Amino acid sequence: MAFDTFAVHAACIRGVEAIPVTVEVSLAGGIPGIQMLGIPSMEVMESRGRIRCAMRSAGFEIPRSGITVNLAPGDIRKTGSGFDLPIAIAVLAADGQIPRDNLDRCLIAGELGLDGTVLPVKGEVAFQLLARDMGLSFIAGRSDQHVPLAGVDCGFIDHLSQLAHGMGDAARHYLDTEGVEATFEPELDYADVLGQEVAKRGMALAAAGELGLLMIGSPGSGKTMLARRMTGILPELSVEDQQEALCIHSVLGENIDGLLAGHRPFRSPHHSISTAGLIGGGRPVHPGEISLAHGGVLFLDELAEFPTGVLQTLRQPIERGYVKIVRVDGAFTFPSRFQLLAASNPCPCGFLGDREVPCRCSASMVERYRAKLRGPLADRIDMMLDVTRPDPQVIIEGAEGMSSAELRDYVVRGRAFRAWRESHMDDADAEAEDDESRSIDGVVSTFALDEAAEKCVLGLSKRTHLTGRGIVRLVRIARTIADVAESERVTQDHVLEAAMYQGRRDQ
């Protein structure tokens, strides 16, 4: 018996989320063909040809009637090739060529090859999360990047012909040994970076206080080496952050081996990147590098070479922890909580202030170059470090310095003490500590400076003409140093060390 209409559950990726879509198929009289409704994109429209060839290759008959496919809801644009499989299944079920049993219990996504092979689609993690929320099983093509998620019944189909006896016989489940293994090459260790002990401590403080850090130094001083090892001293990813990061990487088809192994993402975009590539955009709208760095590190090498307009778009994501992109077809929100690291040369030639190589730049060239490091974004970078080239004798002799394990202990201890301290603060004080929009006195008072530290901050502010934001920045660094030392009060020594990490900044 043939059924004139039938519907199956499908989904569409919108940003970094999968939204439910109902694929409705109606077989009616008229000219044979497939009519697509529901704002399908070009790749969805192209599925008509793939479906016909796949059905014929799998041994099924193409219904000799008009086929109307409606992708509901009809006010959202449908994109991606994942509608091939649900449309084909709905057509075959409506025509009575396959059993309908269990189809209403499945969320289906998959691309069809012309020979009937079922191929995986991007965004498997997002599809699985949606299936779990809807209480459905997720069925797709076999994926080499399969990620088993708790609470999700996930299966795969290799070929369309397997559906001849129903979904129960066609769908197979992944074995425990299948999918992506949580193995990844070992993370880089700070023990390999020689002669940069002050910079290493600065990196640990930035990680402990979640502070933005800019390194300024001549070429070959080790700025990139220091940055690439930052993920190794950050605490382990929380389950929520790991799941969000997996979802973002899955939607874009990025490698997820490191995330499954518990390593935080490290992103280092080239300075020629566009605004859409950095914060997200395009059509359809995709997340950018700052979202791929969610839960990890975003490293901007050669900061002065980035277009100013591109850099300024980072201000709000840094403060809010997410980026909101508004387009004609709606608003998209992407998570973007990351550790910001940046590196730059001190001048165009890179040797201003170098002990051995003289600088060849004129004063006007240096001023124009340094002007690129100022502005609203630089005002949101808390720490600046001067990184000098290490002594060649230290490198040749191979002297050992602090390792990533030692620095990670600083970070974990500092964050744990901060959490304990904030738990004993009044709600109003805890909110003020994280809110720069309040008065400067109100913010600074929450950091528990002793009398000597307050006098020291006042003296430094007058001598270096610190702005209000500069004062808060200095005290925040000092508070982080005190947290690492597990001190309830910020002392004068903490403030003086914090002043050292202010670097070459035009206050």
N, C-alpha and C positions, 0 to 999 in steps of 0.2 A: 504494500500500500504506500503510495507517495503522499508526502505531506506538502501542502502548498507553501507554507511559511515555517520558518524556524529561526531561532536566535541562539547565539553562543556568547560567552563572556570573552572579551579581549581587553586590550589596554593600549594607551598611547603615552609615549614619553613627552612630558612637558616640563622643560627645564631639567631638574634632577629628580622629578617625581613621576611615577606612573599613575595616570588617571584612568578610571574604568570607562570602557567603551562597549556598548552592546552592538554586536554585528547581527543585523536582521536581514534575512533573505526571503524574498517572495518570488515564487515561480508563477508567472501569469502568461496568458496568451499574447501573441504579437510576434514581432520580428525577433528571431534569436539574437541574443547579445547580452552584455552585462552593463547595466546602468548603475553608476555609483552616486550615492547621495551622502550628505553629511560633511561638506567642505573637505573633500579629500585632496591631499597634495599631489604633485606630479608622480612621486614614487608610489603612492597608493593607487593612482590611476593606472600605472604601468603593471600593477599586479594582475590585471585582467589577462594579459598575454601569458604571464607566468603560470597562472592558474589553469588556463586551458591546456597548455602543453603538459603541465604536471599531471593533470587528471587523465589525459590521454595516455601518457607514459606509464601511469600506475594501473592502467586497465579499467578505468571508469569511463562511463559515457558522459558526454557533455549534454545537459538537457537541451532539447530542441524547443525552447520557449524563451520568452523574455525573462531575464533574471534581474531583479531589482535588489540592490544591496544598499542598505541604509546603516550608516555609522552614527549611532546616537550616543551622546547628545549632539544635535545638529548645529550648535552655535560655537563649537570648538574645532579649529583646523586640525585635521588628522595627518600625521607625518610618520615616516618610517616604513620599512618593508615587513614589519612584523604582522601585518594584517593578512598576508598571503594564506597562511595556514588556517586561521579562524574562518575566513571567507570560504575557502575550499571545503572545510568541514561543514559549514552551514549549508552550502549548496548541495553537497552530497546527502546530508541528512534530510533536507527538505525534499529532495528527489527520491528518497527512500533507498538509496544505494548503500548506506551504511547504517548500523543500528544507532538509535538515539540514546541508549542507556549511558548514564554517567556524564554525558556531555554538559549538562547544566551544573555540574559540580566542579568544572575545570575553568581556569583562566588560561587562555591559549594565546601563544605568540610564536611566530616562526616565519621564516622566509622560505619560499619554494624554489628549488632548481628546476630547470626545464625537464629533467629526467625524473622528477618526483621526489628528489632528495629534500629532506627538511633540514634547513640550515639555522643555526642560532642567530640571535639578534643582539644588538647592544642593549645594555641596561637590565641584564638579568637580575641583578640585586634589587633594583627598583620594582621590577615585576613581582619578584618573590615577596617583597614587603607588602605590596598591594594585595597579593593573593592571601597572605596571612591575615591581613585586616578584614578581607571579605569572607574568610573561612572557606577558601577554595584551594584545590590542588593546582599547581602551576605546571603546564605542559608546554614544551618548546623543543627545538632541535638540540642534539647533543652538543655541549659546549666544553671546550678545553679549559675555559676559565670559570667553570662552575664553582660557585661558592655555597656550601651547605649552610643554611640558616636555621636556627632553632625554631620549631613550630611551623615549618613549611613542608608540605608534602610535594616534592618536586620530581617530575618525570620527564622523559624525552621520547621522541619518535624519530626514527632514522629515515623512514620512507613513507610516502603517502599511502602506498598500497597496503601497509600494515593495518589501516583503519577498516579494511573490508569486514573484519569480524568484530568491530567495535573498539571503543577506546580502552576498555578493560584489558583486551589482549594486546593492543598496539603500544600502550605506554609502558615504558620500562623505567626502573629506578636506578639511580647511580649507586654503584658499590661504594663501600667505605674508602676504598683505595683510589677511586676516581675523583676527578676534579683537580683543582689547583692545590698543590701541596704547600704547606706553610714552611717552605725552606727558601733561604735567600743568602746571598753572599754576606760574609761578616761585615759589620759596619766599621768604618774607618775609626782609628783610635788617635786621640790627642797625644799619646806618647810618641807618635811619629813626627810631631811638630816640635822642632828643637829651637831653643833660644827665644821663646815667646811666652814666658810664664805670666807676665803681667797681662798680656792679651788673653791668655787662657782664663785667668781669673775674671777678667771682664766679660768673657763669653758666658761663664758660669753665673755671674751675677745677672746678666741680661736674661738668661734662661730661668733663673729663680724668681725674678720679679716680673717676667713676661714683658720686658722692656725692649723697645726698638734700639738697634745698635748700628752705627755707621763706623766702618774702619777706613782710615785714610793713611795711605802709605805708598811708597815707591814700588814700581814693578818688581816682583820677585820677593817681596817681603813676607809672603805667606798668608795674605788675606783670604784667598780662595780656599786654601788648605784649612784654615781655621773655620770658615763658614761651613764647609762640607761635613765637618765632624760635629756640628751642633746637634743634629738629630740623635746622636749617640748619648748625649747627656740629659736629654729631656725625659721626664717620667713616662711610664708606659701609657699608651693610648687607652682612654676609657672605652667601654663597650659601645657607648652611644656615639662617641667621636669616630671610632673605627668603622661603625656601621654607616655613618654619614659619609666618611671618606670613601668607603667601598662603593657606595651608591654613586657618588660623583665620578669616580674612576671607571665604574662599569658603564655608565651612560656614555662616556666618551671613548670607550674601548681601550682605556689605558691599562698597562700591566699592573696587576694587583698582588704579585708575589710578595713584595716587601710588606704591604699592609697586613696580609694574612700572617706573616711571620712576626707581627707586632711592631714593625719599624714605622716610624713616622715619615710622611712624605717630605721630599726635598725638591723644590722647584726653583729653577734658575733660568728665567726667560731671557732671551737676547734683547739688547737695547733697541732693536728695530721693531719690537712688538707693537701692535696696534692697541687702541683703547679696548676694542671688543675682545682681543686676544688676552688682555690682562685682566679685565674685570668681568668679561662675559658679553655676549651679544650674538649677532649674526641672525640668520633666518634658516631654519628655526633657531630660537635662542638657546645657546649653550653656555655652560659655565666657563669662566676663564681661569687663568693661572692662579689667581688668589684663592679660588675655590678648590682647585686641585691641591693647593698647599694647606687646605683646611686640616687643622690638627698637627701641622708640621711646620716647616720653615720655608719662607719665601726669601730668596737671595737675589738681590739686584746688584749685579756686578757692573762696574763702570757706571755708577749712578748718574754722573754728570752727562753721559751720552744719551740717556733716555729723554724723549721729548717732554718738555715741561707740562704740556697739557695732559699727557698720559699719566705722569706721576701724580698730578693733583687729584686725579680720580681715586687715588688710594686713601685719601683723608677720611672719608666717611666709613669705608669698610674697616679701617684700622680701629676707629673709635667704637663702631657698633657691633662688629663681629659678623656682619652679613652685608650683602650688597643687594639692592633692589633695583631691578631694571624694568622700566615701563616702556612697553611697545603698544602699537595700535591694537594688537590682539590680546592685550592683558598685561598684568604685572608678574614678574618672576623674581623670586627671592632665593638667593644662593648663600649657604653658610660660608664664612671666610674668616675664621679665627686662626690666625697664624702667627708665628714668630718672625718678625721682620728683621732681616739682616741686609746691609748694603755695604758696598765697597767702592772706593774712588781713589784716583791718584790726586796728589795735592795740587797739581798744575798740569797743563797740557803735555809737557814732556815727561812728567812723572817724578822728577828728581828734586823738587823744591824741598830744602831742608835736609837733603841726603848728606851723610857724613863724608862720602867719597866722590860721588859724581856731581859735578856742578849743574845747576839749573840753567837752561838756555832760553827761558821764557822772559819776556818783558813784563814790567809791572802791570801794564794794561791787559796783557794776555792772561796773567794770573787772576786779575780782578774779574774779568769776564767769565773765566772758568769757575772761580769760586762762587760767583753769583748764582750759578746753576744749583749749588748745594744749599741755597737758602730758600726762604719762602715757607708757605704753610705746611708742606710735607716735612721739611727739615725740622720745623718747630714741633713735630710730633715724633721725632726720633730722640729718644731719651739720652742715649749714651753715644759719645764719639771717642774713638780710640786712635791714637797715633801708633801705627804699626811700622816699626823699622826693620830693615834687613838684619837677620841674625849674624853674629860673628862667624866667619867661615871656619874658625878653629873649633867652635862648638859643633858644627855640622860634621866636620871630619872626624872628630873624636867620638861623636855619637853619644853625647851626654844625655841622660834620661831626665825627662821632666814629668809633670803631672799627667796622668793617664785619664782617659774618659771615665773610668770607674771612680776615680777620686773626685773628678769634677761633678759627676752625677750625684755623688753623695752630698756635695754642697747644695746642689739644686733641690734634691729631695728633702734635705734637712730644712732649707730655707722655706720651701713651700709648705711643709708640714707646720713649721713654727708660725708662719703667717696665718694659716688656717686656724691654728689654736688661738692666736692673738685676736683674730677677727671674731672668733666665736665668743670671746669675752668682752667684746665692745658693745656699746649700745647700738641699736639699729640705726639711729640717726648718724652716729659717727662712722659706722661701717659704710653707709651710703655716701657720706661726704667724702670718704677716702677715695672712692672710685669716681667721683663726680667733679670734673674740672670746672664745671659751669658755676660752682658756688664761689663765694668770696675766698680770696687767697688765704686770709687769716683762718677762716673756718676749716679749709682743707689742711693747712700745715699743722694746725693744732691737733688733728686726729692722729698724727704720726708719732706722738709721744717723744718729743725732743726734750732733753734735759736743759738746764739753764746755760751751760757752757756751749752746747750745740746751737741753741737759739742765738747766742751772741756771735758764734762763728758764722752762722748763716747770714745774719744781719751784716757782719763785716764784709763777707764775700760779695753780698748783693750790692753794697755801696761801692766797693773797689772795682768790680767788674760790670757794674751797671746792669744787673740782671733784671729782666722783665718779670712780671707776675708769673707767667708760664715757666720762665727759667728757674724761678725760686721753687715752684712746685716740682719741677723736674729734678733739681738738685736734691730736694728733701726726699723724693721718692727713691732715688738711687741710694741715699743714705739709709733709708728705712729698709731697703732690700739687704744692704750690707749688714745691718743689725739683725735682720731675720736669719741670715746665714750663720751669724755668730750666736743666734738664739738669745738675743738681748732684748728685753722688753722696752728699754729706753734707747733712743738714738743719742750717741755721745759725740763729742767733738771729733774724735778720731774717725768715726764713721762719716762725718760731714767732710772732713779733709780728704779722705779717700774718694768720696763721691765727687769732689771737685776735680780730682785728677782724671776722672772719666768724662769730664765735660769736653775735653779735646779742643780742637781748633774751631771754635764756634763764635760767630759774630753775635754777641749778645745785643 
